[in-house]
Amino acid sequence: MNLVLLVSIFVFCVQTSLEGASRPDVVNVGAIFSFGTINGKVSKIAMQAAQDDINSDPSILGGRKLVIKMHDSNFSGFLGIMGALQFMETDTVAIIGPQNAVMAHVISHLANELQVPLLSFTALDPTLSPLQYPFFLQTAPNDLFQMTAIAEMVSHYSWEEVIAIYSDDDQSRNGVTILGDKLSERRCKISFKAALPPDPTATESDVEKELVKVRMMESRVLVLHTFSKTGLLVFKVAQRLGMMDTGYVWIASSWLSTVLDSNSPLPSNTSNSIQGALTLRPHTPDSKRKRDFISRWNKLSNGSIGLNPYGLYAYDTVWLIARAVKLFLDQGNTISFSNDSSLNSLAGGTLNLGALSIFDRGKRFRDLILQSNMTGLTGPIHFLPDRSLLHPSFDIINVIEHGYQQIGYWSNYSGLSVVLPEILYAKPPNRSSSSQHLNSVVWPGGTTSRPRGWVFPDNGRQLRIGVPNRVSYKDFVSEVNTSDVVKGYCIDVFIAAIKLLPYAVPHRFIPFGDGHNNPSYNELVSKITTGVFDAVVGDIAIVTNRTRTVDFTQPYIESGLVVVAPVRKLNSSAWAFLRPFTPWMWAVTGIFFLIVGTVVWILEHRINDEFRGPPKRQLVTVLWFSFSTMFFAHRENTVSTLGRLVLIIWLFVVLIINSSYTASLTSILTVQQLSSPIKGIDTLITSNQRIGFQVGSFAENYLHEELSIPESRLVALGSPEEYALALQNGTVAALVDERPYVDLFLSDHCEFSIRGQEFTKGGWGFAFPRDSPLAIDMSTAILTLSENGELQKLHDKWLSKKSCSSQSSQADSEQLELGSFWGLFLISGIACFIALVIYFCLMLHQFKRYGPEETDSSVRSSSRSGRLQTFLSFADEKVDNVKSKSKRKREELSSNGFGKETESPNGSERRIQRDISLERQSYRNTGAN
């Protein structure tokens, strides 16, 4: 008994000693921060509070103590790395930090090698990939989501370009790169990047140097992605440079919200310098635990600093580690470390690298952290497969005179909204533009009107607007006596549009060209891309190759290419009535009159007395009936069903032909007709004749490159006078030009005319640099001019000339061709063919039944000619005669005793009566009376 008791006591002691070895009394956790920063100060207090709360509850670690060892990196990456190495020597299970991504990229390599999880809620660089750094975990929403939120804000306010100002370190630089990607997804872009020295080394002169560049830019939407010290310095210098006035937009990343939360109230000079700015704050849902912690904060911090969301994330990160440790130990795992064999070769040096040890079960511990599913001060904590947190969201804050106001929220689930994200999580996601809302904003300068977001470059420098110095068609645009003063239709449209803009557009017109020839419009437009001109105004056609380099406004006039050729007037003559139809149309129509008449005669000949008689009479009947249908004056009645069907279809065809002929003849006799061998662009393409075009026009390239017309056939012409001379003397068969030019040309030259239709569709617009916001505003102004009628008034002022009074009453001589009616003739022909087939099938059936019985045996012939003659005789004979002859023949055969062996007289009579009945029924079916 005593022996058993002693053994039991010994075993218990051994187990206790082993458990004590595997379950240490202290769990070491490291923390690396710059405790002189706002987030460093807040995080230190929050982590200490979490440590105390965990250690005060024995159920968390089973009586063991969590010890967080703090290391101040003091803004130094080198000190941060040294601190991490020290932690690796002291059996640390996890490290909280570092504070910025520069150190995170380096220390993560140590964490990978020694398998110690590295958790950070401030190093939020999106490029810290879990594939490259498997032991690095971000416990707050990273900058990918913050940059997405900023991009959606820019898109929401309809701005297209922003300027990014950032500290030139890994976190800020990579964040700006992500911002550019997210903006491009929304058809926006970063137009300029202003890089500042890494925080906190930037000086006032460094900042001023970059802001002076920014002030000369076009965009007025500025995104500031840096840290608190540099950020406040930027706002200070911006205020001094007048960049916090009306018209500017400032969007700061979450660093500004930490300043507002932790350093409130701000000094008056700081508060004034940031008024009107927008910033983001990580959104944490309201809860009792959060309210209780906020109420404890003043006691914890002794009133030294205010709480911000990163303090809440610091508190939750410590609890995340503690819960993972508890689960790790509860599963029977041990906290143990072993030497890294790869460092053995480095042992013995003064650095003591051999002291670094590997966390033996570090991978399992990391996986338990990733599998955590808890609710902390910041809300539900759950890692998704890509290691991002569930439902990242931000508060959107507007800095105002006495603090700040919250204007809405952004969440990765539903975008911009004035409704709490927690409420929207219970509804289906809706990212449509109509569902994106924010409350009113007080912008820099105190205005509540949405800033335009851009100004003209160089802070108000006049726009250099190139205009073509034309030597022909000066009604569109021209220089007045080499005085740099320009006038014309295009200039008036531009000035009228400028007046409708809600802002002034200082500009000056610069003529382009030598004044002796029309300039090259492609060369003129290219001057925008080289920076010679800020815009081009004039008769600039919007064509594909130009849109690749510049942006055009909404077209202010339609301008397609047309063909102009000489025409001759067709005077009325004695044979004018033949001109509506082409010769082929006349021939086919006449042939079909005869065909239809003949078909109706065939169908009616055996049963209708009006279609019988001597051959001469029948020929006259066919001809009369055929052509009288043209006037619906035919007197002969049709009695057969097939004949009526054919006639009805033919009369419909005649009706269409008559109507078309009447309309065409009326036009010929009442409207002056123009005739030309050139019918349009197709005629020119298939011919070998020369074609004229206007010097400087895109028509040359279009004809050669798009229509494959050889350059040898193209002749450059410089003025309306050259147009007329070349067309009159036959130098060119036709010319191709844009419709507005042609309309002016034809107003003075009535001997020419447009042939065919416009074969391109296009218009004229004003050209601006790519992505210029002025192009959009000008397009809106042009639409307004069109809607209020001002555009038409300007057109009438400059371009409405009608010197040729009779031009509007002239028309092309276009004859009606067979191709327009072949469908009608086809229908009529098919009807005639089907009717004849049915008719001959029925007649053959009748001939087989009655024909042989009516022929005498003495005259029967086995020859084909004999049977054909018999059939033709049968076909020519009237149906009533066939019936009577058949009946008499059968009666004679019956009276002579034929057929007695096969049937009685009564049976023969019944057979004859039945056959006659069948005959009548057959003819009734074919329309016989």
C-alpha positions, 0 to 999 in steps of 0.5 A, a space after each residue: 500500500 505504501 509502495 503504491 502511494 509512493 509510486 503514485 506521488 513520484 509519477 505525479 511529480 514527474 508529470 508536473 515537472 514535464 508539464 511545467 517544462 512544456 507549459 512555461 509560466 511566461 509567454 513572451 511577445 515582442 512589439 516594435 514601434 516608434 513610440 514617439 509617433 501618434 500611433 506608437 503612443 496609442 498602441 503602447 497604451 492599448 497593448 499594455 491594457 490588453 496585457 493586463 486584461 489577459 493576465 487578470 483572467 486565469 481562464 485565458 492562459 491557465 495562470 500563465 503570464 503574457 509578457 509584451 516586450 516593447 522595443 522603440 525603433 525611434 523611426 530607424 529601420 536599423 533599430 527596428 531590425 536589431 529589436 527583432 533580432 533580440 526578440 528572436 533570441 528570447 523565445 518570443 512566440 510572436 512579434 507585434 509590428 513593425 510600424 511601417 512597411 519598410 521594416 516589415 519587408 526586412 523583418 518578414 524574412 527573419 520571421 519566415 526563417 525562424 517561423 515566428 508570426 509577425 502581426 502588424 496593424 500599421 504596416 499596411 503595404 498591399 505588396 506584403 504578399 502572404 505568398 512571399 511573406 507567409 508569417 506576416 499578418 495584417 490585422 487591420 484593413 490594408 491600403 488596397 481598400 483605402 486606395 479603393 475608397 479614395 478612387 471611388 470618391 474621385 469617381 463619385 465626384 466626377 473628377 478625372 485626374 488627381 495629383 498624388 503627394 506621398 512620402 517616398 517609402 515602400 508603404 506610401 509609394 506602393 499605396 499610390 501605385 495601387 491608387 493609380 490602378 484603381 483610378 484607371 478601372 474607373 476611367 480616371 488617372 494620376 496626372 502627376 506624382 509629387 514624391 517627398 523625402 521619407 517621414 519624418 525627414 522631409 523639410 519645409 523647403 522640400 515640401 514647398 519645392 514639390 507644391 510649387 510644381 503641383 500648383 502649376 498643374 491642371 488638376 486641383 484634386 490632391 491625394 496626400 498619402 504620408 504620415 502625420 508629421 510630413 502630412 501636417 507640414 504639407 498642409 502648412 506650406 499649402 496654406 501659405 501658397 494659397 493652395 487651401 483656397 476655393 477650387 482645391 480638393 484635398 483627400 488625405 489617407 487615414 493618417 489625418 484621422 488619427 491626428 484628429 482623434 488623438 490630438 484634439 483639440 488641434 492648435 488653431 494654426 494647424 486646424 486652419 491649415 486643414 479645413 475643407 480636407 477629406 480623410 478616411 478613418 477605419 470603421 469600427 462598429 459600435 459595441 458595449 465593449 468598445 464603449 467601455 474601453 473608450 470610457 477607460 481610456 482617459 484613465 489608461 492614458 492619463 489624458 496624454 493622448 486621445 484614442 484612435 482606431 489603431 489603438 483598438 486594433 492594437 488591443 485586439 491584436 494582443 487578444 488575438 495572440 492570447 487566444 491562439 496561445 490558449 488554443 495552441 496549448 489546449 491542443 497539446 502543443 508545446 512552446 519550444 525553440 531549437 537552434 537554426 542549423 543554417 546559422 551554425 556556420 556563422 556562430 562564434 562571431 561577436 554578433 552571436 547569431 547562433 543564439 537565434 532559435 526557431 519556433 518549433 511549432 511556429 507554423 501551427 501557431 500561425 495557422 491557429 491565428 489565421 483560423 481565429 474567429 472572435 469579436 473584438 473592439 473593432 468588430 468581428 475578426 476573421 481572416 479570409 483565404 487571401 488573409 484580408 479581414 472580413 468586411 473592410 470599411 472606412 468612415 469618410 470625414 470632412 474637416 470643418 472649422 471647429 473639428 470635423 463632420 462625418 459625411 458617409 462611409 465606404 465599405 468593400 461590400 457596398 461602396 459609398 453610403 450614408 448608411 452604416 455598413 453593418 446595416 448594409 451587410 444584411 442586404 444584397 450588395 449594390 454598387 450601382 451609381 444610383 446607390 452611391 451617396 455622401 452627405 454635403 461637404 465643406 470644401 477648402 475656401 468654405 464653399 459647399 459647391 463641388 469644385 470643378 477639380 481642374 484649372 488651366 495649366 500654369 495657373 491661368 496662362 492664356 490658352 494657345 489656340 491654333 486656327 487654320 489660316 485658310 485661303 479658300 472658304 473663308 466663311 468658316 475661318 480666316 485671318 483678318 489682314 494678317 492681324 492675328 484676328 480671326 473670324 468665321 463660323 467656327 470661331 463664332 461657335 467656339 466663342 459662343 460655347 466659351 460664354 456658356 462655361 461657368 468659368 473664364 477661359 483666357 485664350 488667344 488665337 494663333 493662325 497656322 499656315 503660310 497664307 498662300 495655301 490651305 494648311 495641312 490639318 493633320 499637321 495642325 492637330 499634331 501640334 497639340 501633342 507636341 505642346 505648341 498649341 493647347 487646342 485647335 479650333 476650326 473646320 477640323 474633321 473628326 477622323 480616326 487617326 486624329 482621335 488617337 492623339 487628341 480629344 474632340 468635342 461634340 461635333 457642331 456640324 455634320 460633315 460627310 464626304 460627297 461626290 460633285 460632278 458636272 450635270 446636264 439638264 434634261 429638257 422635255 421632248 416628244 418621247 418624254 413619256 418613255 423616260 420613266 422606264 428603262 428599255 429592259 423594263 419596257 421589254 419585260 413588261 410587254 412580254 409579261 402582258 402577252 404571257 398572261 393573256 396567253 395563259 388566261 386564254 389557255 385556261 378559258 378556251 375550253 369552257 368560255 365562249 368569249 375565248 373561242 371562235 376562228 383563229 383570227 378572232 382568238 388571236 385578236 382576243 388574246 392581244 386585246 385582253 392582254 393589253 387592256 388589263 393595263 387600264 383594267 378595261 378588259 371586257 371578257 369574263 373569266 370563269 375558271 378558278 385558275 384563270 381568275 387567280 392568275 388575273 388577280 395577281 397580274 392586276 396587282 402587278 399592273 397596279 404597282 407598275 401604273 402607280 410607279 410610272 405615273 409618279 415618275 412621269 409626273 416628276 419628269 414633266 414638273 421637276 427640272 431633271 439633271 443627268 450625269 454619267 457619274 452616279 456616286 462614289 461607286 461609279 468613280 471607284 470602278 472607273 479610271 477617271 481623275 478625282 479632285 480633292 481639297 488641299 489639306 483635307 483628309 479626303 486624300 488619305 481616305 480615297 487612297 487608303 480606304 477606297 484603294 484609289 491610286 494616287 495618280 488619279 487624285 488631283 489636289 485643288 486649292 479653291 472653289 475657282 479651281 474646282 469649277 475650272 477643273 470640272 469644266 475643262 475635264 481635268 477631273 471627272 468629279 471632286 470629293 469633299 466635305 459637305 459644308 464646303 460643297 454646299 458653299 461651292 454649289 451655292 455659286 455654281 449651279 452647273 454642278 451637283 452632288 451625285 449619290 449619297 454621303 458615303 461617310 458620316 462625320 462632323 467637325 469638332 474642336 481638338 484638345 489634348 487627351 483627357 482634357 476636362 475642357 473638351 467635356 465642358 465644351 461638348 456640353 456647351 455645344 449641346 446647349 447651343 444646339 438645343 437653344 437654337 443658337 447654333 442654327 442661327 450662327 449657321 444661317 449667318 455664315 453659311 446660308 447662301 442661295 444664289 441658285 434659286 432653282 437649285 432646290 427644284 432640280 432632281 436627278 434623272 433616275 429611271 425605274 429599272 427592272 431590278 425594282 420590280 423583278 419580285 412582282 414579275 417573279 410572283 406573276 410568272 410562278 402563278 402562271 406556271 402553277 396554273 398551267 401545270 394544274 390545268 394540263 394535269 386535269 386535261 390529261 386525266 380527262 383525255 385518258 378517260 374520254 379520248 380513246 372511246 371517241 376514236 373509231 377503231 379504223 382511224 386509230 394510229 399507234 404513231 405519236 403524231 396521231 395521238 398528239 393530233 388527237 390530244 390537240 383536237 380534244 384540247 381544242 373541243 369545248 367541254 359540253 361537246 365532249 360530254 354529248 359525244 361521249 354519251 351518244 357513243 355509249 348509247 350506240 354501243 349499248 344498242 348494237 349489243 356491245 358489252 352484253 357479256 359483261 353487263 346488262 343494258 341497265 348496268 350500261 346506262 348506269 355506267 354512262 350516267 355515273 361517268 357523266 356525273 363524274 365529268 360534271 363534277 370534274 369540270 365544276 372543280 375547274 370552274 366550268 358552268 
